[in-house]
Amino acid sequence: MQPPCDLFAHTRPIKLGPNDSDSCLVAFRGNRAVQFRSLRDKYIITARVLREKPPKPTLGDRPRRGVSGICEAPPRPLCGLPACDSLAFGSWGTQSQPWGIRGQGAKRKEMGAKPSSARCKDKGPRRMVFPRGRQQFSPWDDTLLSGKDPRSLLKRGMRHVSFSLVTKGMTDIPDFLWGLSEVQKLNLSHNQLRALPPEVGKLSRLVVLNLCGNRLRSLPREIGLLKSLKVLFVNMNCLTELPAELSACRSLEVLSLSHNCLSQLPASFADLSRLRKLNLSNNYFAHIPLCVFALKELDFLHVGSNRLENIAESIQCLVGLQIFIAESNNIHAFPRSLCLLTSLELLNLNNNDIQTLPDELYLLWRLGRIAWNPMDKGLHISHNPLSKPLPELVEGGLEMLFSYLKDKKHS
């Protein structure tokens, strides 16, 4: 992003605050830094005194004159910067004083020039207004439609008809949405929704529904009417329970329930016979729900960051499981039945209370290696109080560990 005029020749990208993007430009003058940001097709410059004075620019880096309409900004943080000695520039010009330096107005007054305040009054630049809180939206039906046909907002791709209202700050869903029966992919993520209306059942063609990052405490029973639903994201909400009617979505293949307040699942979830990927991480489960072991098509199961103390022997029923993550729990023992899941390619049991490993672990030959990166396939067993000599064997690699366990079993 470039400023509309070559105000400062000595510019370079910099990150001034935790909320600043890497794309902002910063110009230095003396011991000040100026950040350029675009906001509604206008530019805002925010300046502050740096802790350390940057290197003095060379003669070729001296700034050019070209700033007008200097107005004081309110003493509050802006764009992640501290509210210290900040200036906001609301307009740009070509005939004006250099960037505001204290004492310069008096010097110009002696020379017969008008002070900056008088010039602002004469030219009448528009003062930049900074909102104190989150932007307030008008009713969504009027804001989004503005007299248009609701179907004009749909995006028609090669395979799906989609509609997205991401990060809009909505607390309610606009009513016109329920009339768009042809929607197949609906994204309402990262808003402020507290409830999903029962009218969601009218979207019978829905294939993908993304509700993550809201404040939902429950789901309506009518969600069971979505017979074509294959992917459901309800992670990062405040769910304490799920409706049993969700099991009527027999086409469901991907279900993410992470980062909620769940401690159990309805027994009817065993009817989700096509479910392949299930994420239950960061909840309050004290054990893996029994209905999960009935999901024969499951190839991905994430139960990390819960309150598990053991893994039931019924885990061996998930014969097609390829990725199993149970990190950051309080699991005391590595179950032998887990060694019967010979399709496992990633097994993550980091950060638990495991002291011994079963002799049959060598049956999990598809793991391939000891993994240390959370994204890598293999056996993750770090940060456990393993008894000797297991820590040294783990450091030596999976082959050394498997050889030791084989010899131990046959001896």
N, C-alpha and C positions, 0 to 999 in steps of 0.2 A: 504494500500500500504506500503510495507516494502522496505528499502534501500537494495542494494545488499550485503552489509556487515554490521556487527555490529559496525558501526562507533562510535556511541554514545549510551551508555547504558541508560542514563537519557533522555528518550523521552516521549512525550505525545502529543496528538492532540491539536491543537490550531488554532484559526482563526486570522491571522495577518492583513488582509486587506479586503475591501468590496468585492473584486472580487475573494477571495480565497475560495476554497471548504473546506468542513468539513473533507475531507478524507486525507488531507495532514498531514504529520508528522513533528514535530518540535523538534529539539534537542537543549538543552541549554548547553552553555559552558561560564562560567563567566557571563558577562553582554551581551552576544550575543545569538541570536536565529537563528537556521538554519532550513530552510524549504526544504523538499524533494518533488520534483515533477517529474513525468515522462514525457519525451518529445521525441517521436520517438525512443522508446526503450533505451534511455539514461536517465541519471539522472542529474538534475540541483539542485545545492544547492545555496540558496540565504541567505545571512546573513545580519543582521542590528543590530544596537545598540538599545536596548530597553529603554524605559523611566524609568522603574523601574527594578532594578537588581533582578533576581529571587533568590529563596533560594539556598544557596550553597549546591551542591550535596554532598552526603556522600562518604566515601572512596570507597564503592562498585559501586558508580555511575560514577567513573572517566572514561573518554573516553579512548578508545584504539587507538593505532596508526594504520593508514591504509589509508591515503589520499595521492594521488599523482597528479601531473599535475595541480598545482595551477596557475590559470591565472586570471588576473584582468578583470572584466566585465565592459562594458561601463557604464558611470554614468547616467543611466536612469532607470525609474521604471520597475520592472519585476514581473509578476504574482501578481500585485496589491500592491507591497511593495514600499515604498519610496526609491529613489536612494541615500541612505546614507550609506557609508562604506560597500558596497556590494562586495562579492566575488563570482565568478562562478567556479565550479569545473567540469571540462570536462571529467575526467577519474578517475578510481579507481585502487588502487594497495594495496600491502601488506607491502612494505618496503619503508617507507618514513617518513617525519617529521609529528608531530601532526598538527592539524588544525592550519592554518596560524595565528601566533601572531606576532605583531610588535617586532623587535629586536631579534627574534629567529634566523634569517638567519645569523646575525653577530656572534652569539654564536656558531653556527654550523661551521662557517668558521674558527674560532679559533681552533676548534677541528679537523680540517682537512677535514671536509665533504664538498661536493660540494653545492653551493647555489641552491635554488630551480629553478632559471632561467636556470642554467647549466644543471640540471637534466632534465628539460623540453626539453632542446635542444637536450640532448643525447637520451632520450627515444622517443622524437618526438611525444608527445601526440597531438591529434587533437584539435585545438582550437575551442571552442563552438562559433558559430555565431548566434547572436540574430537578428531577422528581425526587421527593423525599423517600418514597416507598416504592413498592411494586406497582407497575403500570396497571391502571384500572381499565378493564375492558367493558365495552358496551354489551348488551345482550347478544349472545353468539349468533343467533339466527340472522340478525341485522348486520352484524359485523362481517360474517363470512359470506353471506349471500349478496347483500347490497342490490337486491332486485334481480339477481341472476337465478337461473335454473339450478337447483341443487346438484343435478347430475353433471353440470359443467365442471364441478370440483373433483370429479372422479378421474383417476389416472388409469387408463386402459393399456395394460401391457400385453405381451405376447401370450401369457398364460393366465394372468389374474387381473381382476378389476380391484384397484386398491384405493383407500382413502386414509389420509394421515392428518392427525392433529397433535403433533408432538411438541412438548414444552410450550404450551400456550397459557399455562397458569389457570386452566379451567377448573372450576369446582362442580360444574354440571355439564352434561353432554347436550349439545343442541338437538332440539326435537326433530329437525328435518332429517337427521341421520337415519332415523328408524324407517323412513320411507324409501331409503336407497337399498332395496332388497337385492340388487345385483352385486353388492359389495362382497368380495371374497377375502380381501386382506384389509384388516382394520387395525390401525396403530393409534392408540390413545395414551401412549407411555409418557411418563415424566410430566404429569399434571398434578392437580390437587383434588382428584376425584375421591369422594368419600363413599359413594355407592354406585353400583351399576344397575340401571333401571331394568325392570322386567321386560321392557320392550326389546331388549337385546335378542330375545327369542324370535323376533320377526326376521332377523337376518339369517335366513335358513341356508343361504349359500356360503356362509362364512367358512373359510378354510384356515385362516391364520388370525388370531386375536392376541394383540399385545397390550397388556394393561400394567406393565411393570412401572415401578417408580411413582405410585399414587398412594392414597391413604385408605384403601379399601379394607373394610373389616369383615366383609362377607361377600359371597356371590349369590345372585338370585337363583331360585330353583329353575327358572326358565332357561338357564344356560344349557340344560339337558336337551333342549329342542334343537340345538345346533348339531344336527346329525352328520354334517359334512366336515366338522371341525377336526383338523389334524394337528395344529400347533397352538398351544395356549401358554402364554407367559403371564404369570401373576406374581412374579418375584418382586421383592422390595415393596411390600405393602404391610398391612397390619392384620392379616387374616388370622383368626383364632380357630376357625373351623371351615369345613367345606361341605357343600350340599351333596347328599347322596345321589341326587339327580345328575351330577356330573358324570357318573358312570354310564349314563345313557349315550354319551358321546363315543360310540363304539369305534369311530374312525380315528380317535385320538392317537397320535404317535409320539408327540413330544409334549412334555408337561414340566414346567419349571415353577416350583413353589418355594424357592430359596428366599432367605431373609424375610421371614414372617414370624408368627407366634404360634405355630402349629405344634401340637403334641400327639396328635393321632389322625388317622385317615379313616373314612367310612369303609366298612367291610365290603361294600359293593364295588369298591375300586378293583376288586379281583376280576370284574367283568371287562376291564379295559384290555382285551386280549391282544390288541395291536400295538400297545404302548411299547416303544423301543427305548426312549430316553426319559429318565425321571431324576429331577434334582430336588432333594429335600434338605439341602445344606442350610446351616445357620437358622435352625429352628430349636424346638425344645423336646425333641424326641428322646425318650429314655431307652427305647429299643426300636428296631426296624419293624414297622407294622407288618402283621402277618399277611395282609392282602398283597403286599409287594412280592412275596415269594410265589404267588400264583401267576405272576406276569411272565410267562414263558418266553416271550419275544424280547424281553429286556436285554439290551446290550450295553447300556450306560446307566450307572446308579451312583449318585453322589449323596452321601449322608454325612459329610464332614461338618465340623463345628456344631455338634449337637451335644447330647448328654448320654451317649451310649457307653455302657460298661462292658458289653459283650456283643458278639455276633452270633446269632442263632445258627444251629446246625442246619436249619432249613435253607440256608444260603446256597446249598448244593443243588437246589431245585432250579436255580437260574443258570442252566447249562450253557446258554448263549451269551453270557455276560463277558464283555471284552474290557470294560473299564469300570473299576470299582474304587471309589474314593471314600475313605472313612477317617480322614486326618482330623486332628485337633478334637479328639474325644477323650474318654477315660477307659479305653479298652484294655483289659488286663491280660488277655490271652489271645494268641493267634489260633483260630479254630482249624482243626484238621480238615473239616469239610470244605474249607475254602480252597484247599489244595486239589479238590476234585473239579474245579472250574478251569479245565485245561485250555479254554479259549481266552483266558485273561492275557491282555497285552499291557495293561497298566493297573498296578495294585498300589494304592497309596494308603499307608498306615502311619504316616509321620505324626509326631507329637501325641503319642499315647503312652500307655504304661506297660508295654509288652516287654517281657524279660526273656522269654525263650521262643524258639522257632520250631515248628513241627518237622520231623524227619522227612515227611512226604513233600516238602516244599519243592524239591527238585522236579516234581511232576509239572510245575508251572514253567515249562521250558520256553514258552512264547514270551515271557517277560524280557528275556534277552540280556539284561544288564541291571546293575544297581544304578538307579537314577537319582540325581540330586536336583535337577531343575524341575519345578512342579509341572511344567508343560511336557516333559519328556515321558515317553513310554518306558516301562520297566518296573522294578520293585523299589518303592519308596519306603524306607524303614528307619530313617534318621530320627533323632530326638526321642529315642526310647531307651529305657534303662536295661539294655541287653546284657545278659550275663556273659562272662568270659568263657571262651575266646571269641564269641560272636562279633564283637565290635571290630576286632582285627581282621576277621574273615570278610566282613562287609566291606572294609576298606580295600581288601584285595580283589574284590569283584565277585560277580555272581557265580562264575565257574568254580572259584575256590570255595565259596560257600556251599554250593551244591555238592561238590566232592566230599566235603567234610560231613554233610548230613547223610549222604549215601553210605559212607564208611561207618558212620555212627549207627545207622539202622541195621546194617548187615553184620556188625560185629557182635 
